[in-house]
């Protein structure tokens, strides 16, 4: 079973338990408790500053920016292991995290790195 669209880990657990109860009520045999693993958290954020994506793509390793194909810079971060889609407006999407702390850490880390590189315009 795959559960998508939940807004929190607790919502995932509640939903899976509710589905198991529903299956049992319909006389479907559930032999063991489900093992729940959070595989992919998707979150959006805002850096609070505009980003020079051309310069960022040139200075950041593991970054890809092809504005003719997609308006955001794609940055693959190693620690935590996530992918960030960064837009010139400063808005971003973080995907691939397994814990909420990873999302927060990734956003803090990319903000500091972009600031250090001089590509943020506050």
N, C-alpha and C positions, 0 to 999 in steps of 0.2 A: 504494500500500500504506500502511496506517496501522498503527503499532505502539503498543499501549497496555499499561499495566501495568508497564512497566520501572521498576526502582528506581534506575537511574543512566544517564547518557548512554552509558557504555561498554557497558552491557547492551543498549541500543538498537542500537548498531553491530554487536555480536556477533550479535544476533538477525536483523538484516537480512542480514548476510553468510551466515548459516546458511540462511535462506530462499532466497537467490539460488543457493547451492550445491545445495539440494534441487531447485529448478526446473531447473537445468542437468542434474542427474542424471536427471531425468524427460524429458529431451530438449526442454525448453522453451527457446526461443531468448531469451537476455537480451542485447540489443544494446549496452548501455552500463552503466557502473557506476551504481548507484542514488545519487541525491542525497538526503542525509539532512538534514532540518531538524527541530529540536525546536521545536514550536509551543506546547506547553502543559504546564508542570510544575505538579503539584498536590502541596502539602505541608501537613502539619499541624504545629502548634506549641502551646506553652503560654507565656503571659505570666508565669506564676508569681504572679498576683494576680487577685482578682475584679474585674469591671468593671461599673460602673453604666451599663447600656446606654441607659436613658432619657436620662440627662444627656449621654452621649457622642453620641447621635443628635442632640440639640439643638445641641451645640457644634461638631460636625464637619461640614464641608461634604462633599458627595458621599456622605452616609451615609443609609441607609434602615433603619428599624426598625419593623416591624409585628408585635408579638409574637403577635397572634391568627393570623397567617399562617405565621410562621416564628420560632423562638425566638432566632435570632441577628441581630446587626446586620450589614448588608451595607455594606461600605465600598469605594468605588472610588478607588483611589490612582492619581495621575497619573504619579508618578516614584518608583519604577519603575511601569510600567503593569500593575497587578495588581488583583484583587478579593480582599478579605479578608472572611471570615465570622467574626465575633467573637462569642463566647458569654460569658454572665455569669460562668461559671466561670474565665474567662481562657484557655480553649482557643480555638484558631482554625484556620482552613483558609485557605491562600493558593492562588489559582489564576490561571492566565494568564501566569505567568512564562516566560521563554524561557531563562533561565540560573539556575543555583543561587544565584549571587551576588545576583540580584534578589530571591529569596525571603528570604535572610538580611537584605538591606538593608531590605526592606519590613517585616519583623518588628521590626527595630531601630527603624525610623522610627515605626511605629505605637505601639510601647511608649513611646518618648520623648514622642510627641504626647499619648497618653492620660495619661501621668504629668503632663505640663505642664498639662493641662486639669483635673486633680484627680479623675479618674474611676476610678483604680485603687485597690483596697483590699488592701494587702499584709499 
